[in-house]
Amino acid sequence: METIKVGKRGTIVIPARLRRNYAIEEGSLLNAESCEDGVFLRPVAALSIEMYTPERKAEFLLNSAITREDYIWATKEVSKMGIDPETIQHKKSEDL
């Protein structure tokens, strides 16, 4: 156990050994929880969020069609997005 000092505005310095052990770097996010013995700090696993373009969403819709009815529905949804389904690379309804 290591003793650390609380600075101005409540800041603390986490000892280097602990930062290395838990891969805590400058800018890392931590959760702070109140627990029976005091404050518990835990590294947060930040996951990147993948953003999809309208064209990529259209491709997902069109390629997810299993039946001809699915494909017809998907082409209508893609058209509602303002995209011509024919401009999106995908398996055509004839392939279903």
Sequence and secondary structure as in RCSB ss.txt:
>XXXX:A:sequence
METIKVGKRGTIVIPARLRRNYAIEEGSLLNAESCEDGVFLRPVAALSIEMYTPERKAEFLLNSAITREDYIWAT
KEVSKMGIDPETIQHKKSEDL
>XXXX:A:secstr
       GGG     HHHHHHTT  TT  EEEEEETTEEEEEE          HHHHHHHHHHT  SHHHHHHHH
HHHHHTT  GGGS    GGG 
